[in-house]
């Protein structure tokens, strides 16, 4: 029994160390990008030795893949798994089933502004860096952008077919506008120092999206009816921004 306790304790301590390494790596990527830090820097950030970092993550690329896996799990927009065979990441596509579910997931992120700010900073840093084909996250971001764009094009087409979207732009053009708006706001977030930095860009994105799509009043009311009570404050803020964007 004592040996069993030691084994369980060692496993728990190992998991805690692994999570601390991932926390530190996310902060360093947000601050300096993937190329701006080393595994030794991660060790110093956590307060452990360089060999201890390597024990959990044998290479910087392995650490990056684990960060992407964790980041995508927390964002809840795109599914990804680490291939145990060492082939990198397995892409699972967009997680939300429709635009309403995607909007609710973004509202959930906005409920934790500090975490949302970190995730958006990591996302924007990696999205810019991985435009280079040699970057280890390049394949993931190619898949990510394609999956999100295809999802948006399909869902915007459904809205238009049901008369809920009155924009005169094609679905593919609208999808591109939404993706560019998101990443523009993600970069803008890096310049916001207050504690509201996480709520501001997400609320702004939701309000801007509704304006770009020219959603009908009936669609906005349907969206409001589907928002859980705990997300009501985020939705209300988005609607205030939405209203404020129009001419008086």
C-alpha positions in Angstrom: 0.0 0.0 0.0 2.7 2.6 0.8 4.3 1.8 -2.6 1.0 2.4 -4.2 0.6 5.8 -2.5 4.1 6.8 -3.7 3.3 5.8 -7.3 0.1 7.8 -7.2 1.8 10.7 -5.6 4.6 10.6 -8.2 2.0 10.5 -11.0 0.1 13.5 -9.6 3.4 15.5 -9.1 4.4 14.6 -12.7 1.1 15.8 -14.1 1.3 19.0 -12.1 4.8 19.6 -13.5 3.6 18.9 -17.0 0.7 21.4 -16.6 3.1 24.0 -15.2 5.3 23.6 -18.2 2.4 24.0 -20.6 1.3 27.1 -18.7 4.8 28.6 -19.0 5.0 27.7 -22.7 1.7 29.4 -23.4 2.8 32.6 -21.6 6.2 32.6 -23.4 4.6 32.0 -26.9 2.1 34.9 -26.2 5.1 37.1 -25.2 7.8 36.1 -27.6 6.4 33.6 -30.2 7.6 30.1 -30.7 11.0 31.1 -31.9 11.5 33.6 -29.0 12.2 31.1 -26.2 14.0 27.9 -25.4 13.3 24.8 -23.3 15.8 26.3 -20.8 13.6 29.4 -20.6 10.6 27.2 -19.9 12.5 25.5 -17.1 13.5 28.8 -15.5 9.9 30.0 -15.8 8.6 26.9 -14.0 11.5 26.7 -11.5 12.8 23.3 -12.7 15.9 22.0 -14.5 16.3 21.8 -18.2 16.5 17.9 -18.0 13.2 17.9 -16.1 11.6 19.8 -19.0 13.0 17.3 -21.5 11.7 14.4 -19.4 8.1 15.6 -20.1 8.8 17.1 -23.6 11.8 15.7 -25.4 11.8 18.5 -28.0 10.6 22.1 -28.4 8.3 20.9 -31.2 6.8 18.2 -29.0 6.0 21.0 -26.5 4.5 23.1 -29.2 2.2 20.3 -30.3 1.1 19.8 -26.7 0.4 23.5 -26.3 -1.7 23.5 -29.5 -3.6 20.5 -28.3 -4.3 22.2 -25.0 -5.1 25.5 -26.5 -7.6 24.1 -28.9 -9.3 22.1 -26.2 -9.7 25.3 -24.1 -10.9 27.3 -27.1 -13.4 24.6 -28.1 -13.6 25.7 -31.7 -11.5 23.2 -33.5 -10.8 19.6 -32.5 -7.2 18.2 -32.6 -5.4 15.2 -31.1 -1.8 14.3 -30.7 -0.9 11.3 -32.8 0.6 8.8 -30.4 2.6 7.3 -33.3 4.6 10.5 -33.5 3.1 11.8 -36.8 2.1 15.2 -35.3 -1.4 16.3 -34.9 -4.7 14.7 -36.0 -7.1 17.3 -37.1 -10.8 16.7 -36.2 -12.5 19.8 -37.8 -14.8 22.4 -36.3 -16.5 21.3 -33.0 -19.6 23.6 -32.7 -22.5 22.2 -34.8 -23.7 25.6 -36.0 -23.2 29.4 -35.7 -25.3 29.6 -32.6 -23.2 27.0 -30.8 -20.0 28.7 -32.0 -21.3 32.1 -30.6 -22.1 30.5 -27.3 -18.6 29.0 -27.0 -17.1 32.4 -27.6 -19.3 33.8 -24.9 -18.1 31.1 -22.5 -14.5 32.1 -23.2 -15.3 35.7 -22.5 -16.5 34.8 -19.0 -12.8 34.3 -18.1 -11.1 37.4 -19.5 -7.6 36.5 -18.3 -7.7 33.0 -20.0 -9.4 34.4 -23.1 -6.7 37.1 -23.5 -3.9 34.5 -23.2 -5.5 32.2 -25.7 -6.1 35.0 -28.2 -2.5 36.1 -27.8 -1.2 32.6 -28.3 -3.5 32.1 -31.3 -2.5 35.4 -33.0 1.2 34.8 -32.4 1.2 31.3 -33.8 -1.1 32.3 -36.7 1.4 34.9 -37.9 4.5 32.8 -37.3 3.1 29.7 -38.9 2.5 31.4 -42.2 6.0 30.3 -42.9 5.8 26.7 -44.3 8.8 25.6 -42.2 7.1 26.4 -39.0 6.0 23.3 -37.0 2.5 24.7 -36.6 2.0 25.5 -40.3 0.1 22.4 -41.2 -2.3 22.9 -38.2 -3.1 26.4 -39.1 -3.6 25.6 -42.8 -6.1 22.9 -41.6 -7.6 25.3 -39.0 -8.3 28.1 -41.5 -9.7 25.8 -44.1 -12.0 24.0 -41.6 -13.3 27.3 -40.1 -13.8 28.9 -43.5 -15.7 25.8 -44.9 -17.8 25.8 -41.7 -18.7 29.5 -42.0 -19.5 29.3 -45.7 -21.9 26.4 -45.1 -23.5 28.0 -42.1 -23.9 31.4 -43.7 -25.5 29.8 -46.7 -28.0 28.2 -44.4 -28.8 31.6 -42.8 -29.2 33.2 -46.2 -31.5 30.3 -47.5 -33.8 30.9 -44.5 -33.9 34.6 -45.0 -32.1 35.4 -41.7 -29.0 37.0 -43.3 -29.6 40.1 -45.5 -26.0 40.9 -46.4 -25.5 41.3 -50.2 -22.0 39.6 -49.9 -21.5 36.0 -50.9 -21.1 33.5 -48.1 -17.4 32.9 -48.9 -16.7 36.7 -48.8 -18.5 37.0 -45.5 -16.6 34.0 -44.1 -13.3 35.7 -45.1 -14.4 38.9 -43.4 -15.3 37.2 -40.2 -12.0 35.3 -40.0 -10.1 38.6 -40.7 -12.1 40.4 -38.1 -11.3 37.8 -35.5 -7.6 37.9 -36.0 -7.6 41.7 -36.3 -9.2 41.8 -32.9 -6.8 39.1 -31.5 -3.9 41.3 -32.5 -5.6 44.4 -31.0 -6.1 42.5 -27.8 -2.3 42.4 -27.3 -2.4 46.2 -27.0 -5.1 46.3 -24.3 -3.7 46.3 -20.7 -6.9 46.3 -18.7 -8.6 43.3 -17.2 -11.5 43.6 -19.7 -9.2 42.8 -22.6 -10.7 39.3 -22.9 -14.3 40.4 -23.0 -13.9 43.4 -25.3 -12.6 41.6 -28.4 -15.1 38.7 -28.2 -18.1 41.0 -27.6 -16.9 43.3 -30.4 -16.5 40.3 -32.7 -20.0 39.1 -32.0 -21.5 42.6 -32.5 -19.5 43.2 -35.7 -20.4 39.7 -37.1 -24.1 40.5 -36.6 -23.7 43.8 -38.4 -21.7 42.2 -41.3 -24.3 39.5 -41.7 -27.1 42.0 -41.5 -29.1 39.6 -39.3 -32.8 40.2 -39.2 -34.4 41.3 -36.0 -36.2 38.0 -35.7 -32.8 36.2 -35.9 -31.4 38.4 -33.1 -34.4 37.6 -30.9 -34.0 33.9 -31.6 -30.3 34.1 -30.7 -31.2 36.0 -27.4 -33.7 33.2 -26.5 -31.0 30.6 -26.8 -28.4 32.3 -24.5 -28.1 30.6 -21.0 -28.6 32.9 -18.0 -24.9 32.7 -17.0 -23.9 34.2 -20.4 -26.5 36.9 -20.4 -24.1 39.6 -19.4 -21.8 38.8 -22.4 -24.7 38.7 -24.8 -26.1 42.0 -23.4 -22.7 43.7 -23.9 -22.5 42.4 -27.5 -26.0 43.8 -28.2 -25.1 47.2 -26.8 -22.1 47.3 -29.1 -24.3 46.0 -32.0 -26.8 48.8 -31.3 -24.1 51.4 -30.9 -22.6 50.6 -34.3 -25.6 52.0 -36.2 -26.3 55.6 -36.9 -28.4 57.4 -34.3 
